[in-house]
Amino acid sequence: MIGDDGADIGKSRRPQQTIAPLALKLGLPVNVDFDAGQEQALVEHALAREGVVLVAWVHKYLPVIAKQLKCDDAPEHWPPRYDAVWILDRSGDKYAFTEAYQSLLEGDVTG
């Protein structure tokens, strides 16, 4: 698959590998029906679900998802780190944005 910027993003399994241990522990299935570039379809699917939805995705496309969810306070770019978690809390027809850091390694900063 080719991204909007022309880069070959392929069919990355990294997001699936990221959430697989949690899904296994919770006994929940992992949906791998969507690829990078299909953010609108993913958003529509997520909105049709009840309860909490966890999305693991190609980092540079997460701002696209946040924008489609009308999360106006989400950053336009993913931070230059890999331990960030974006939390979008629904309030009416919009989402409020919070960013959390895992800070797992010595020297990691919390914000």
DRENDO-1510 file (C-alpha; in Angstrom, 1 decimal, always signed):
<recs>
REC; n; res; u; v; w
REC; 1; MET; +0.0; +0.0; +0.0 .
REC; 2; ILE; +1.2; +3.5; -0.8 .
REC; 3; GLY; +0.5; +6.3; +1.7 .
REC; 4; ASP; -0.6; +9.8; +0.8 .
REC; 5; ASP; +3.0; +11.0; +0.9 .
REC; 6; GLY; +4.0; +8.4; -1.6 .
REC; 7; ALA; +5.8; +6.1; +0.9 .
REC; 8; ASP; +5.3; +2.4; +0.7 .
REC; 9; ILE; +3.8; +1.5; +4.0 .
REC; 10; GLY; +3.0; -2.0; +3.1 .
REC; 11; LYS; +0.7; -4.1; +5.3 .
REC; 12; SER; +2.4; -3.5; +8.7 .
REC; 13; ARG; +1.8; -6.0; +11.4 .
REC; 14; ARG; +3.4; -3.8; +14.1 .
REC; 15; PRO; +0.1; -2.4; +15.4 .
REC; 16; GLN; -1.3; -5.9; +15.7 .
REC; 17; GLN; +1.8; -7.1; +17.5 .
REC; 18; THR; +1.5; -4.1; +19.9 .
REC; 19; ILE; -2.0; -4.9; +21.1 .
REC; 20; ALA; -1.9; -8.7; +20.8 .
REC; 21; PRO; -0.8; -9.4; +24.4 .
REC; 22; LEU; -3.5; -7.1; +25.8 .
REC; 23; ALA; -6.2; -8.7; +23.6 .
REC; 24; LEU; -5.1; -12.2; +24.6 .
REC; 25; LYS; -5.2; -11.2; +28.3 .
REC; 26; LEU; -8.7; -9.7; +28.0 .
REC; 27; GLY; -9.9; -12.5; +25.7 .
REC; 28; LEU; -10.8; -10.0; +23.0 .
REC; 29; PRO; -10.4; -10.4; +19.2 .
REC; 30; VAL; -8.1; -8.1; +17.2 .
REC; 31; ASN; -9.7; -6.6; +14.1 .
REC; 32; VAL; -7.2; -6.4; +11.3 .
REC; 33; ASP; -9.7; -5.6; +8.5 .
REC; 34; PHE; -8.3; -2.1; +7.9 .
REC; 35; ASP; -4.9; -0.9; +6.5 .
REC; 36; ALA; -3.2; +2.4; +6.6 .
REC; 37; GLY; -5.0; +4.7; +4.1 .
REC; 38; GLN; -8.4; +3.3; +5.2 .
REC; 39; GLU; -8.7; +5.7; +8.2 .
REC; 40; GLN; -12.3; +6.8; +7.3 .
REC; 41; ALA; -13.5; +3.2; +7.2 .
REC; 42; LEU; -11.8; +2.5; +10.5 .
REC; 43; VAL; -13.5; +5.6; +12.1 .
REC; 44; GLU; -16.9; +4.5; +10.8 .
REC; 45; HIS; -16.4; +1.0; +12.2 .
REC; 46; ALA; -15.1; +2.3; +15.6 .
REC; 47; LEU; -18.1; +4.7; +15.9 .
REC; 48; ALA; -20.5; +1.8; +15.4 .
REC; 49; ARG; -19.0; -0.1; +18.3 .
REC; 50; GLU; -20.1; +0.2; +21.9 .
REC; 51; GLY; -17.8; +0.9; +24.8 .
REC; 52; VAL; -14.1; +1.5; +24.6 .
REC; 53; VAL; -12.2; +1.1; +21.3 .
REC; 54; LEU; -8.5; +0.7; +21.2 .
REC; 55; VAL; -6.8; +1.6; +17.9 .
REC; 56; ALA; -3.2; +0.7; +17.3 .
REC; 57; TRP; -2.1; +2.3; +14.0 .
REC; 58; VAL; +0.7; +3.7; +11.9 .
REC; 59; HIS; +1.8; +6.7; +14.0 .
REC; 60; LYS; +1.7; +9.3; +11.3 .
REC; 61; TYR; -1.9; +8.5; +10.4 .
REC; 62; LEU; -3.3; +8.8; +14.0 .
REC; 63; PRO; -3.8; +12.6; +13.6 .
REC; 64; VAL; -6.0; +11.8; +10.6 .
REC; 65; ILE; -8.2; +9.6; +12.7 .
REC; 66; ALA; -8.3; +12.2; +15.5 .
REC; 67; LYS; -9.4; +14.8; +13.0 .
REC; 68; GLN; -12.1; +12.6; +11.5 .
REC; 69; LEU; -13.4; +12.1; +15.1 .
REC; 70; LYS; -13.7; +15.9; +15.5 .
REC; 71; CYS; -11.0; +15.9; +18.2 .
REC; 72; ASP; -10.0; +19.5; +17.6 .
REC; 73; ASP; -7.4; +19.7; +20.3 .
REC; 74; ALA; -5.3; +16.7; +19.1 .
REC; 75; PRO; -1.9; +17.5; +17.7 .
REC; 76; GLU; -1.4; +17.5; +14.0 .
REC; 77; HIS; +1.6; +15.2; +14.3 .
REC; 78; TRP; +2.6; +12.2; +16.4 .
REC; 79; PRO; +5.3; +13.1; +19.0 .
REC; 80; PRO; +8.9; +12.0; +18.2 .
REC; 81; ARG; +8.7; +9.0; +20.6 .
REC; 82; TYR; +7.0; +5.6; +20.7 .
REC; 83; ASP; +5.7; +5.3; +24.3 .
REC; 84; ALA; +2.9; +7.8; +23.8 .
REC; 85; VAL; -0.8; +6.9; +24.1 .
REC; 86; TRP; -3.5; +9.2; +22.8 .
REC; 87; ILE; -6.7; +9.1; +24.7 .
REC; 88; LEU; -9.8; +10.5; +23.0 .
REC; 89; ASP; -12.8; +10.8; +25.4 .
REC; 90; ARG; -16.2; +11.3; +23.7 .
REC; 91; SER; -18.3; +14.3; +24.8 .
REC; 92; GLY; -21.4; +14.6; +22.7 .
REC; 93; ASP; -20.3; +14.5; +19.1 .
REC; 94; LYS; -16.7; +15.6; +19.7 .
REC; 95; TYR; -13.7; +14.1; +21.5 .
REC; 96; ALA; -11.4; +15.6; +24.2 .
REC; 97; PHE; -7.7; +14.8; +23.8 .
REC; 98; THR; -5.2; +13.7; +26.4 .
REC; 99; GLU; -1.7; +12.3; +25.8 .
REC; 100; ALA; -0.1; +9.9; +28.2 .
REC; 101; TYR; +3.4; +8.5; +28.3 .
REC; 102; GLN; +4.4; +5.1; +29.5 .
REC; 103; SER; +8.0; +6.2; +30.5 .
REC; 104; LEU; +9.2; +2.6; +30.7 .
REC; 105; LEU; +12.9; +3.2; +30.2 .
REC; 106; GLU; +15.4; +5.0; +32.5 .
REC; 107; GLY; +15.7; +8.6; +31.3 .
REC; 108; ASP; +12.2; +8.7; +29.7 .
REC; 109; VAL; +10.5; +12.0; +30.3 .
REC; 110; THR; +6.8; +12.0; +31.3 .
REC; 111; GLY; +5.7; +14.8; +29.1 .
</recs>
